[in-house]
């Protein structure tokens, strides 16, 4: 993988967490950070990028207010693409200007991972194969996860005329579409298959957004909507069936 970091739009304190997270997807060959590191706002970057063995790509501001850093990062990305050595690119930025780059990389068969804050525009998130929110990384993210990990149990008797949270309703809709597309001869769908489908449709999807640690936990908390089963005794493979809502 090649990891390209927009220093102007990334949290310095999250750099180590970012590398730890994306390392789960493969071997990182290139690590570069782009910015004018002579500016006071980026003065603290030097020691951190040295410690993490990230190559600093110094970009002077030729004209105030112009996106010299973005252009340099895009040029490098295209050069690396044409070398043909990389299976995935990690674009670390919350800037929507990198949307065309993500689209171009995907068109070349590259797996694109975006990393940025929740304020990142939807267009950039959807241009990536997967998008990771910085807020869910590191110790602060772990605290947030622990707070959300065990939400209050829902009552089994649900009035369907009561409005559901729009975000959760969208998730239920995607789970239903996955069920229609991938169900086996027993009318069940593997939870992992549904999760992969949802990631393709909503690259920024993360169960923690809904207050759960896993997609299966969400399914378990809606027994009126889903029937769950394990593939076999002692198996960790979980499947689900959508139930009719009457």
C-alpha positions in Angstrom: 0.0 0.0 0.0 0.9 3.6 -0.5 -0.1 6.0 2.3 -0.4 9.7 1.2 -1.1 12.3 4.0 -2.4 15.8 3.5 -0.8 17.5 6.5 -3.0 20.5 6.1 -6.2 18.5 6.7 -5.1 15.8 9.1 -4.8 15.5 12.9 -1.1 15.1 13.9 -2.0 13.2 17.1 -3.8 10.6 15.0 -0.9 9.7 12.7 0.3 6.6 14.6 -3.3 5.4 15.0 -3.9 5.8 11.3 -0.9 3.7 10.4 -1.9 1.0 12.9 -5.4 0.8 11.5 -4.5 0.7 7.8 -1.7 -1.8 8.4 -4.5 -4.4 9.0 -5.2 -4.2 5.2 -1.7 -4.9 4.0 2.0 -4.0 3.9 2.7 -0.3 3.8 5.5 0.4 1.2 5.2 4.2 0.8 4.5 6.7 3.6 4.5 10.4 2.6 3.2 13.6 4.2 2.6 16.7 2.2 2.7 20.3 3.5 4.6 23.4 4.1 6.3 22.3 7.3 8.0 25.6 7.8 4.6 27.1 8.7 3.9 27.5 12.4 0.7 25.4 12.1 2.9 22.4 11.0 5.9 23.0 13.3 5.2 20.0 15.5 5.1 17.6 12.6 8.9 17.1 12.2 9.5 14.9 15.2 6.4 12.8 14.7 7.0 12.0 11.1 10.6 11.2 11.8 9.6 8.8 14.5 7.0 7.1 12.2 9.4 7.0 9.3 7.1 9.1 7.1 8.8 10.9 4.3 8.1 14.7 4.4 7.3 16.3 1.0 8.0 19.9 1.6 5.7 22.3 -0.4 6.3 26.0 -0.2 3.4 28.3 -0.7 4.2 30.0 -3.9 1.1 32.1 -3.7 -0.9 32.5 -0.6 -4.2 30.6 -0.5 -3.4 28.2 -3.3 -3.6 24.4 -3.0 0.1 23.6 -3.8 0.1 20.7 -1.3 -3.0 19.1 -2.9 -1.5 19.3 -6.4 1.8 17.8 -5.3 0.0 14.9 -3.6 -2.1 14.2 -6.7 1.0 14.2 -9.0 2.8 11.8 -6.7 -0.2 9.5 -6.5 -0.4 9.3 -10.3 3.3 8.6 -10.6 3.0 5.8 -8.0 0.0 4.5 -9.9 1.9 4.1 -13.1 4.7 2.3 -11.4 2.2 -0.5 -11.0 3.5 -1.9 -7.7 0.6 -1.0 -5.4 -2.7 -2.7 -4.7 -4.1 0.0 -2.5 -3.8 3.7 -1.8 -4.6 5.3 1.5 -5.6 9.0 1.1 -5.5 10.7 4.5 -7.4 14.0 4.3 -10.8 15.5 5.0 -10.6 17.6 1.8 -13.2 16.9 -0.9 -10.6 18.1 -3.5 -9.3 14.5 -3.5 -12.5 13.1 -4.7 -11.4 13.0 -8.4 -8.1 11.3 -7.4 -10.0 8.6 -5.5 -12.3 8.1 -8.5 -9.3 7.9 -10.9 -7.5 5.4 -8.7 -10.5 3.1 -8.5 -10.9 3.3 -12.3 -7.4 1.8 -12.5 -8.4 -1.1 -10.3 -6.8 0.2 -7.1 -8.5 -0.3 -3.7 -8.8 3.1 -2.2 -9.1 3.8 1.6 -9.9 7.3 2.8 -9.1 8.5 6.3 -10.6 11.7 7.6 -12.8 13.5 10.1 -16.6 13.2 10.2 -16.8 16.5 8.5 -15.4 15.0 5.4 -17.8 15.6 2.5 -19.9 12.6 1.4 -18.6 12.8 -2.1 -15.0 12.0 -1.0 -16.3 9.2 1.3 -18.3 7.6 -1.5 -15.4 7.8 -3.9 -13.4 5.5 -1.7 -13.8 1.7 -1.3 -13.6 2.2 2.4 -13.6 5.4 4.6 -12.3 5.5 8.1 -13.3 8.3 10.5 -10.5 9.6 12.7 -12.9 10.0 15.6 -13.0 6.2 15.9 -9.2 5.7 16.1 -6.9 5.9 19.2 -7.7 6.1 22.9 -10.4 8.7 22.4 -12.2 6.5 19.9 -12.0 3.6 22.3 -13.7 5.6 25.0 -16.4 6.5 22.6 -16.8 2.9 21.6 -17.1 1.7 25.2 -19.8 4.2 25.9 -21.8 3.0 22.9 -20.9 -0.7 23.0 -23.9 -1.8 25.0 -26.9 0.4 24.2 -30.1 -0.2 26.1 -32.0 -3.3 25.0 -35.1 -2.7 22.9 -38.4 -4.0 23.8 -39.4 -7.0 21.7 -42.9 -5.6 21.2 -42.4 -2.8 18.7 -45.1 -0.6 17.3 -44.2 -0.2 13.6 -46.0 3.0 13.3 -43.4 4.6 15.6 -40.8 6.4 13.5 -37.3 4.9 13.4 -34.1 6.9 13.3 -33.5 7.8 9.6 -29.9 6.6 9.8 -31.0 3.2 11.3 -33.8 2.9 8.7 -31.3 3.3 5.9 -29.2 0.5 7.4 -32.3 -1.8 7.7 -33.0 -1.0 4.0 -29.5 -2.0 3.0 -29.7 -5.2 5.1 -32.9 -6.0 3.3 -31.4 -5.4 -0.1 -28.4 -7.6 0.8 -30.9 -10.3 1.9 -32.7 -10.2 -1.4 -29.4 -10.4 -3.4 -27.3 -12.9 -1.5 -29.7 -15.4 0.3 -28.9 -19.0 0.0 -31.2 -22.0 -0.7 -32.3 -21.9 3.0 -33.2 -18.2 2.7 -30.4 -17.0 4.9 -27.6 -14.5 4.2 -24.1 -14.5 5.8 -23.7 -11.4 8.0 -20.2 -10.9 6.5 -21.6 -10.8 3.0 -24.2 -8.2 4.0 -21.4 -6.2 5.7 -19.3 -6.3 2.6 -22.2 -5.1 0.5 -23.0 -2.2 2.9 -19.3 -1.2 2.8 -19.5 -1.0 -1.0 -22.6 1.2 -0.9 -21.6 3.3 2.2 -17.8 3.2 2.5 -17.9 5.2 5.7 -20.1 2.5 7.4 -19.0 1.6 10.9 -21.3 -0.1 13.5 -20.0 2.3 16.2 -22.0 5.0 14.3 -25.1 3.2 15.5 -23.9 2.5 19.0 -22.8 -1.1 18.4 -19.4 -2.9 18.2 -20.4 -5.3 15.4 -23.0 -5.6 12.6 -24.2 -8.8 14.2 -25.0 -7.0 17.4 -27.4 -4.7 15.5 -29.2 -7.7 14.0 -29.5 -9.4 17.4 -31.0 -6.2 18.9 -33.9 -6.3 16.3 -35.5 -9.8 16.8 -38.7 -8.6 15.3 -36.9 -7.9 12.0 -34.2 -10.6 11.7 -33.8 -14.3 12.5 -30.2 -15.4 13.2 -28.5 -18.7 13.0 -25.0 -20.1 13.2 -23.7 -22.3 10.3 -22.9 -25.2 12.6 -22.1 -26.3 16.1 -19.1 -24.3 17.3 -19.1 -22.1 14.1 -18.6 -18.4 14.3 -20.2 -17.8 10.9 -23.5 -16.0 11.5 -26.4 -15.7 9.0 -29.7 -13.9 9.1 -33.1 -13.9 7.5 -35.3 -10.9 7.1 -38.7 -11.3 8.7 -41.9 -9.9 7.3 -43.2 -6.8 9.2 -46.9 -6.9 9.8 
